[in-house]
Amino acid sequence: MAPRPRVPASLEFVGTATTILRLGPFTVLTDPNFLHRGQRAYLGKGLFSKRLTEPSLRPADLPPVDLVVLSHLHGDHFDRVARAELDRQLQILTTPAAARRLSRWGFRQAQPLDTWTSARHEREGWSLTVTAVPGTHAPTLARPLLPPVMGSVLHLVAPAGDEFRLYLSGDTLYRPWLREIVERAGPLDAAAVHLGGTRVLGLLVTMDGRQGADLVELLGPEVAVPIHYDDYTVFRSPLSDFIDECARRQLPTEVRTVERGETVTLGARTAADGEPA
């Protein structure tokens, strides 16, 4: 098998679903959550959850950011610290419901993305296209309790034509119809998978280890990076659930874990890295 194109892509894990993605010349911030350990995130409808971990960075520590991708407007994905301290001129790609609220808060470039619509950035011959893809945050009867959520596919194209696709799951549950993502967007080089087995009022509203493995098996990314799994009291499924389930199934996807404050590469390894191509 010919080695896959080498496109520079990495993920720095800040905590929860907050990451700094470095994709070619672009820097992308996802789901900014900077609350300290012991502080509570507001989840809506009178619900709160206490943070159990410390983020690796504060907003003042962030590198220059080209855009923010926000899966939905929940207190553990966009908190009061982000609201107070992030630059109001940042472009934020998010759901229509979240964009309306962010605009009222003074974020002047909150751009709504309906499912299967895209925003494109270009620089020095590179292009980065962010496409909103389907997701569901709760079983049907509980959907009014939670905000709408989007996944996203980030499609990077290098000047020479090499391509890289990264899927951000957002706080979706596993559903077989998510197969449409690869049918429409193309094969995935990497996926950042939101886990945690979050339960609200007894209902599962984010993927646990089994559902996360189901999604990886369904979409078949080359690399999967688990995030959003141990930061809040509403998270009930530890990271080990996902790792053990992927290993039990012997999935071909390589699972790469990353600690808060660390960075992991997202590209498939080749023979040049000392690994099989």
C-alpha positions in Angstrom: 0.0 0.0 0.0 1.4 3.4 -0.9 2.0 5.7 2.0 -0.7 8.3 2.7 0.2 12.0 2.0 2.0 13.8 4.9 0.0 16.9 5.8 0.9 18.6 9.1 -1.9 18.1 11.6 -1.9 17.9 15.3 -4.2 18.2 18.4 -3.3 19.9 21.6 -5.6 18.8 24.4 -6.6 21.6 26.8 -9.4 19.6 28.6 -13.1 18.5 28.2 -13.7 19.1 24.4 -11.3 22.1 24.2 -8.5 21.5 21.8 -6.1 23.5 19.7 -5.9 22.1 16.2 -2.9 22.9 14.0 -3.8 22.1 10.5 -1.2 23.2 7.9 -1.0 27.0 8.5 -4.4 27.2 10.3 -4.9 27.2 14.1 -8.4 26.2 15.2 -9.8 26.3 18.8 -12.6 23.9 19.6 -15.3 24.1 22.3 -13.6 26.6 24.6 -14.0 25.6 28.3 -11.7 27.2 30.9 -13.5 26.7 34.2 -11.2 25.7 37.1 -11.5 22.5 39.1 -14.4 22.8 41.5 -16.3 25.4 39.5 -19.7 24.5 38.1 -20.8 24.6 34.5 -24.4 25.5 33.7 -26.1 22.9 31.5 -29.5 24.6 31.1 -32.9 23.8 32.6 -31.5 24.4 36.1 -28.9 21.7 35.7 -25.2 22.2 36.8 -22.1 19.9 36.8 -18.9 20.4 38.8 -15.6 20.4 37.1 -13.1 17.7 38.3 -10.0 18.7 36.3 -8.0 21.7 35.6 -7.6 23.0 32.0 -4.0 23.2 30.7 -4.4 26.8 29.4 -6.3 30.0 30.0 -7.6 32.3 27.2 -4.6 34.6 27.7 -2.3 31.7 27.0 -3.8 30.8 23.6 -1.8 31.1 20.4 -3.2 33.3 17.6 -6.4 31.5 16.5 -7.9 31.6 13.0 -11.3 30.4 14.0 -13.3 28.6 16.6 -15.5 25.5 16.0 -18.2 25.2 18.6 -20.3 22.0 18.6 -23.1 23.5 20.8 -23.7 26.1 23.5 -23.4 24.2 26.8 -21.5 25.4 29.8 -18.9 22.7 29.5 -18.2 23.7 25.9 -18.5 27.5 26.0 -18.3 28.8 29.5 -18.5 32.1 31.3 -14.7 32.5 31.1 -14.8 32.1 27.3 -17.6 34.6 27.1 -15.7 37.2 29.2 -12.2 36.7 27.8 -12.2 35.5 24.2 -11.7 38.1 21.4 -15.1 39.3 20.2 -13.7 39.4 16.7 -13.0 35.7 16.5 -14.9 33.8 13.8 -17.0 31.1 15.5 -18.5 28.4 13.4 -21.4 26.8 15.2 -25.1 25.8 15.2 -27.7 28.5 14.2 -29.1 28.5 17.8 -25.6 29.0 19.3 -24.7 31.7 16.7 -27.8 33.7 17.7 -26.9 33.7 21.4 -23.3 34.5 20.8 -24.2 37.4 18.6 -26.4 38.8 21.4 -23.3 38.4 23.7 -21.3 40.6 21.3 -19.3 38.0 19.3 -19.6 39.8 15.9 -18.4 36.9 13.7 -20.5 34.0 15.1 -21.4 32.2 11.8 -24.3 29.7 11.8 -23.8 26.5 9.9 -26.8 24.4 9.0 -26.2 20.7 8.6 -24.1 20.1 5.4 -23.2 23.7 4.9 -19.6 24.9 4.9 -17.2 27.7 5.6 -13.9 28.0 3.7 -10.6 29.6 4.6 -7.6 30.0 2.3 -4.0 31.0 3.0 -0.8 30.6 1.0 -2.2 28.1 -1.3 -3.8 26.0 1.5 -7.5 25.7 2.0 -9.5 24.6 5.1 -13.2 23.9 4.7 -15.3 23.3 7.8 -18.6 21.4 7.1 -21.3 20.9 9.7 -22.4 17.3 9.9 -25.3 15.6 11.7 -25.4 14.8 15.4 -28.0 14.2 18.1 -27.4 15.0 21.8 -30.3 13.1 23.4 -32.9 10.5 22.8 -36.0 11.9 21.0 -38.1 12.6 24.0 -35.3 14.4 25.8 -34.2 16.7 22.9 -36.1 19.8 24.2 -33.9 19.6 27.3 -30.6 20.0 25.4 -29.3 22.4 22.8 -28.9 21.3 19.2 -25.5 19.9 18.4 -23.3 19.6 15.3 -20.4 17.5 14.4 -17.9 18.9 11.9 -15.5 17.7 9.2 -12.4 19.8 8.7 -11.0 19.3 5.2 -7.5 20.5 4.7 -6.0 20.7 1.2 -2.3 21.5 0.7 -0.9 23.5 -2.2 0.3 20.3 -3.8 -3.2 18.8 -3.6 -2.6 16.4 -0.6 -5.8 16.2 1.6 -6.5 15.6 5.2 -10.0 15.1 6.8 -10.6 15.4 10.5 -14.0 14.6 12.1 -15.0 16.3 15.3 -17.9 14.3 16.7 -19.4 16.9 19.0 -21.6 15.7 21.8 -23.5 13.3 19.6 -24.9 9.9 20.5 -24.1 6.9 18.2 -26.7 6.4 15.5 -26.3 4.2 12.4 -27.3 7.0 10.1 -24.1 8.9 11.0 -22.5 6.7 8.3 -23.7 9.5 5.9 -20.8 11.5 7.1 -18.2 9.4 5.3 -20.5 8.8 2.4 -20.8 12.5 1.8 -17.6 14.0 3.2 -15.2 11.2 2.1 -12.8 8.9 4.1 -11.5 10.2 7.4 -7.9 10.5 8.3 -8.6 11.3 12.0 -11.5 11.7 14.4 -11.7 13.5 17.8 -14.4 11.5 19.7 -16.4 13.1 22.5 -17.1 10.4 25.1 -17.9 10.4 28.8 -21.2 8.5 28.9 -22.7 11.7 30.2 -26.0 11.2 32.0 -28.6 13.9 32.7 -31.7 12.9 34.7 -30.6 9.3 34.1 -30.5 9.6 30.3 -27.4 8.9 28.3 -26.6 12.1 26.3 -23.0 11.6 25.2 -21.4 8.4 24.0 -20.0 5.9 26.5 -17.2 3.5 25.6 -19.4 1.1 23.7 -21.1 3.8 21.6 -17.7 5.5 20.9 -16.3 2.2 19.6 -19.5 1.8 17.6 -18.9 5.1 15.9 -15.2 4.5 15.2 -16.2 1.1 13.7 -18.9 2.8 11.6 -16.8 5.7 10.2 -13.4 4.0 10.1 -11.0 6.9 10.7 -7.3 6.0 10.4 -6.7 7.6 13.9 -9.1 8.3 16.8 -8.3 10.6 19.7 -10.7 10.3 22.6 -11.6 13.6 24.5 -14.4 14.8 26.8 -14.4 11.8 29.2 -13.4 12.7 32.8 -13.8 16.4 33.4 -17.3 16.7 35.0 -19.4 14.9 37.5 -22.0 14.1 34.8 -19.4 11.9 33.0 -19.9 8.3 33.9 -17.9 6.2 31.4 -14.1 6.4 31.9 -11.6 6.5 29.1 -10.7 2.8 29.8 -14.2 1.8 28.7 -13.5 3.1 25.2 -9.9 1.8 24.9 -10.9 -1.7 26.1 -13.9 -1.9 23.7 -11.8 -0.8 20.7 -9.1 -3.4 21.6 -11.7 -6.2 22.2 -13.1 -5.6 18.7 -9.6 -5.4 17.2 -10.6 -2.3 15.2 -8.1 -1.2 12.5 -8.3 2.4 13.7 -5.3 3.5 15.8 -6.4 5.0 19.1 -4.1 7.7 20.3 -4.6 9.1 23.8 -3.4 12.5 24.9 -3.1 14.1 28.3 -4.2 17.7 29.1 -1.4 20.0 28.0 0.1 17.5 25.6 0.0 17.3 21.8 -0.7 14.3 19.5 -0.1 14.1 15.8 -3.2 13.2 13.7 -1.7 11.8 10.5 -1.4 8.1 9.8 2.1 6.8 10.5 4.2 5.6 7.6 7.3 3.5 7.1 9.4 6.7 7.5 8.2 6.8 11.2 9.4 3.3 11.8 5.9 1.9 11.5 4.3 -0.2 8.8 3.0 1.9 5.9 
